[in-house]
């Protein structure tokens, strides 16, 4: 059988943008609108710096409108007895959010990726594996951020889970009512929910409850059906197990996340060398080895929050660091934060 090495099929200058495009096309988070591309973040990544400031205008306050009258202006008639009839203009305030640059990479050896590949589609096969890897990495990072946000912001979560699996009862499990209560955490902005991410165990529970619509030509159906017209994403990364004391079973928690469109903002940069193939001449006792390295530079930022500038011990935060309860601080009014989380035992 013909053996194709990575260097035979990968041209780094072509490979890197190919992987980036394929990653975007494969991502369910992008397809469902949970992650929205941000030209501002991408523009920031073209320059230097670890953090990006993103000022924004706050919404106008709901101060009651004035009742119109016919009294002359106080400025024109300063001595008249009806002074004070002029309205006082209100102001508009600004806010500030801060996002952080991520620099990550991974390498694979030729034996894992390309030693048995042959034919004109070899690069597509390699690129597909690398792109799928980065899609899964994005999902893991997003879940880590959600875990930290839930830990630090009670207003984001509807936790109906029991303290341990021994005490768990029907009321601690997923239900349509519990999900609707979770939607309500977003107030009148709940109409903006476009996707729901669930663990596969919760997805099965939804099927048993006959809550899922499977319409093949539905725009919202990305493969797992829809609920109330909202896209369903199944992700087993939405499970957390926390040990309790030795006399009790572990607390199995499942996160069900309701996302509004643009819940996360995404920007992409261009590392100096985004992809390269190198040789290790002494590997294999001198037989040699090829290594493919893929590098990414990006911002993945939750809407309505600002990152703690002390979140990372190194240049970029790890997923573990992002799960800290103080990794982000809320800067938007709660109902303007486009996600809510239901926590159940199953």
C-alpha positions in Angstrom: 0.0 0.0 0.0 1.3 3.5 -0.9 2.1 5.6 2.1 1.6 9.3 2.1 3.4 11.5 4.5 2.0 14.8 5.8 4.6 16.8 3.9 3.4 15.2 0.7 -0.1 16.7 1.0 0.0 19.6 3.4 1.0 23.0 2.2 0.9 25.1 5.4 -0.2 28.4 3.7 -3.2 26.5 2.2 -3.8 24.2 5.1 -4.3 26.7 7.9 -7.1 28.8 6.3 -8.7 25.5 5.0 -8.8 24.2 8.6 -10.2 27.5 9.9 -13.0 27.5 7.3 -13.8 23.9 7.8 -13.9 24.4 11.6 -16.5 27.2 11.2 -18.6 25.1 8.8 -18.6 22.1 11.2 -19.4 24.0 14.4 -23.0 23.5 15.6 -22.4 26.5 17.9 -21.9 28.7 14.9 -24.7 27.1 12.8 -27.2 27.7 15.5 -26.1 31.3 16.1 -24.8 30.7 19.7 -21.4 31.9 18.6 -21.4 35.0 16.4 -18.4 36.3 14.5 -17.1 39.7 15.7 -15.1 41.8 13.2 -14.0 44.0 16.1 -12.4 41.1 18.0 -10.8 39.8 14.8 -9.4 43.3 14.1 -8.0 43.4 17.7 -6.2 40.1 17.1 -4.4 41.6 14.1 -2.5 43.8 16.6 -0.8 43.2 19.9 -2.0 42.9 23.5 -3.6 40.3 25.7 -6.8 42.2 26.5 -9.3 44.1 24.4 -11.5 46.9 25.8 -15.0 46.9 24.3 -17.0 50.0 25.3 -20.7 50.0 24.7 -23.7 52.3 25.1 -26.2 51.3 27.8 -29.9 51.3 27.0 -31.9 54.4 27.8 -33.6 54.3 31.2 -37.3 53.8 31.5 -38.0 57.1 33.2 -41.6 58.1 32.5 -42.0 60.5 29.6 -42.9 64.2 30.3 -46.4 65.5 29.8 -46.2 68.2 27.1 -47.4 71.7 28.0 -47.7 75.2 26.5 -45.6 77.2 29.0 -42.9 79.3 27.6 -39.2 78.5 28.1 -37.6 79.5 31.4 -34.7 80.7 29.4 -36.8 83.2 27.5 -38.9 84.3 30.5 -36.5 84.0 33.5 -38.6 86.2 35.7 -42.0 84.5 35.2 -43.7 82.8 38.0 -44.0 79.6 36.1 -40.3 78.9 36.1 -39.4 75.2 36.1 -41.5 74.2 33.2 -38.6 73.2 31.0 -37.9 69.5 30.9 -34.5 68.2 32.1 -32.7 66.2 29.4 -31.7 62.7 30.4 -28.3 61.3 29.6 -27.1 58.0 28.1 -24.4 56.0 30.0 -21.6 53.8 28.7 -20.3 50.5 29.9 -17.1 48.6 29.4 -16.3 44.9 28.8 -12.9 43.3 28.5 -12.1 40.1 26.5 -8.9 38.1 26.5 -6.8 36.7 23.7 -6.4 32.9 23.4 -3.3 31.3 21.9 -3.5 27.5 21.7 -1.8 24.8 19.6 -1.6 21.0 19.2 0.7 18.7 17.3 0.2 15.2 15.8 2.7 12.8 14.4 2.6 11.4 10.8 1.9 7.9 12.1 -1.4 9.1 13.7 -2.6 11.1 10.8 -1.2 10.3 7.4 1.0 7.2 7.3 -1.9 5.2 5.7 -3.4 7.9 3.6 -3.2 7.9 -0.2 -5.0 9.6 -3.1 -6.1 13.1 -4.0 -8.2 13.6 -0.8 -5.4 13.1 1.7 -5.2 16.7 2.7 -9.0 16.8 3.1 -8.8 13.8 5.4 -6.1 15.4 7.5 -7.8 18.8 7.6 -11.1 17.2 8.6 -9.5 15.5 11.6 -7.7 18.7 12.7 -10.8 20.9 12.2 -13.0 18.5 14.2 -10.4 18.6 17.0 -10.6 22.4 17.1 -14.4 22.4 17.0 -14.5 20.0 20.1 -11.9 22.2 21.8 -14.1 25.3 21.3 -17.0 23.5 22.8 -15.0 22.4 25.8 -13.8 25.9 26.4 -17.3 27.4 26.1 -18.6 24.8 28.6 -15.8 25.8 31.0 -16.8 29.5 30.7 -20.4 28.6 31.4 -19.4 26.5 34.5 -17.5 29.5 35.9 -20.3 31.9 35.1 -22.8 29.7 36.9 -20.5 29.4 39.9 -20.3 33.1 40.2 -23.7 34.3 39.2 -26.8 32.8 40.8 -29.1 34.8 38.6 -28.0 32.7 35.6 -29.0 29.4 37.0 -32.2 27.4 37.9 -30.7 24.6 40.1 -33.3 21.9 40.9 -30.7 19.1 41.5 -30.5 17.2 44.8 -27.4 17.3 47.0 -26.6 13.7 46.0 -28.0 10.9 43.8 -29.3 9.0 46.8 -31.8 11.8 47.5 -32.6 12.6 43.9 -36.3 12.3 43.0 -38.5 13.2 40.1 -38.5 16.8 41.0 -34.8 16.9 40.6 -34.9 15.7 37.0 -35.4 17.5 33.7 -38.9 18.5 32.9 -40.6 20.9 30.5 -41.8 23.1 33.4 -38.2 23.3 34.8 -36.9 24.4 31.4 -39.6 27.1 31.1 -38.7 28.4 34.5 -35.1 28.6 33.3 -36.2 30.6 30.2 -38.0 33.0 32.6 -34.6 33.9 34.1 -34.1 36.0 31.0 -37.4 37.9 31.6 -39.0 39.3 28.5 -35.8 38.6 26.6 -36.6 34.9 26.7 -38.0 35.3 23.2 -34.5 35.6 21.9 -33.5 32.1 22.9 -32.5 30.3 19.7 -30.7 27.1 20.9 -30.6 24.7 23.8 -27.6 22.6 24.6 -28.3 19.4 26.5 -26.4 16.3 27.7 -27.2 13.1 25.8 -29.0 11.7 29.0 -31.2 14.8 29.1 -31.8 14.6 25.4 -33.0 11.0 25.9 -35.3 12.2 28.7 -36.7 14.8 26.4 -37.4 12.1 23.8 -39.2 10.0 26.4 -41.3 13.0 27.3 -42.1 13.5 23.6 -40.8 17.1 23.7 -38.7 17.0 20.6 -39.8 17.8 17.1 -37.9 16.1 14.2 -38.6 18.0 11.1 -36.0 17.1 8.5 -36.2 20.4 6.6 -36.4 22.6 9.6 -33.8 25.3 9.6 -33.4 24.9 13.4 -32.7 21.1 13.2 -29.0 20.6 13.2 -29.3 16.9 13.7 -30.9 16.5 17.2 -34.3 17.9 16.6 -35.9 21.1 17.9 -37.8 22.1 21.0 -40.4 24.9 20.8 -38.7 25.8 17.5 -35.3 26.2 19.2 -32.3 24.2 17.9 -31.1 21.3 20.1 -27.3 20.7 20.5 -26.3 17.5 22.3 -23.0 17.7 24.2 -21.8 15.2 26.8 -19.4 17.9 28.1 -22.4 19.4 29.9 -22.0 17.0 32.8 -20.4 17.7 36.1 -19.8 15.2 38.9 -19.0 16.6 42.4 -17.9 14.3 45.2 -19.8 14.6 48.5 -18.9 13.0 51.8 -18.1 9.2 51.8 -21.5 8.2 53.0 -23.3 9.6 50.0 -23.2 9.0 46.3 -21.6 11.5 44.0 -23.7 14.4 42.9 -24.3 14.0 39.2 -25.3 17.3 37.7 -26.4 18.0 34.1 -26.3 21.4 32.7 -29.0 22.4 30.1 -28.1 25.7 28.6 -30.6 28.0 26.8 -28.7 30.3 24.5 -29.8 33.5 22.8 -28.3 34.5 19.4 -24.8 35.8 19.8 -24.4 34.5 23.4 -20.7 34.3 22.7 -18.6 36.6 20.5 -15.8 35.1 18.4 -12.8 36.7 16.7 -10.0 34.9 14.8 -6.4 36.0 14.4 -3.5 34.7 12.4 -0.5 33.2 14.3 2.8 34.0 12.7 3.0 30.3 11.7 -0.5 28.9 11.9 0.5 25.4 10.5 3.8 23.7 9.8 5.3 20.3 9.2 8.5 19.4 10.9 10.8 16.4 10.9 12.3 14.7 13.9 15.3 13.0 12.4 16.3 10.9 15.5 12.8 9.6 16.3 12.2 5.9 15.8 15.8 5.2 16.6 16.8 7.3 13.6 14.0 6.2 11.4 12.5 9.7 11.4 9.1 11.1 12.1 7.0 13.9 10.7 5.0 16.2 13.0 2.1 18.5 12.0 1.5 21.5 14.3 -1.6 23.6 14.2 -1.8 26.9 16.0 -4.8 29.2 16.7 -5.2 32.7 17.9 -8.8 33.7 18.9 -11.2 35.3 21.3 -14.2 33.5 22.6 -16.1 35.9 24.9 -19.5 35.6 26.7 -21.8 38.5 25.9 -22.6 40.7 28.9 -19.4 39.9 30.9 -15.9 41.3 31.4 -13.0 39.0 32.0 -10.9 39.3 35.2 -7.5 40.4 34.0 -5.9 38.1 36.6 -7.7 35.0 35.2 -4.6 33.6 33.6 -1.4 32.6 35.2 0.3 32.5 31.8 -0.4 34.4 28.6 -3.7 32.6 27.9 -6.2 31.1 30.3 -6.7 27.4 30.6 -10.1 25.8 30.7 -9.6 25.1 34.5 -8.9 28.8 35.1 -12.0 29.7 33.2 -14.2 27.6 35.5 -13.3 29.9 38.4 -16.3 31.8 39.9 -14.5 35.1 39.5 -13.1 34.6 36.0 -15.8 37.0 34.6 -17.9 39.7 36.1 -21.4 40.6 34.7 -21.6 44.1 33.1 -25.1 43.9 31.5 -28.5 43.9 33.1 -29.4 40.3 33.8 -32.1 40.0 31.2 -29.7 41.3 28.6 -27.3 38.4 29.2 -28.3 35.9 26.5 -28.2 32.6 28.3 -29.6 30.7 31.3 -28.8 27.3 32.8 -30.9 24.5 34.2 -29.1 22.1 36.6 -30.7 18.7 37.1 -29.7 15.2 38.3 -30.7 13.7 35.0 
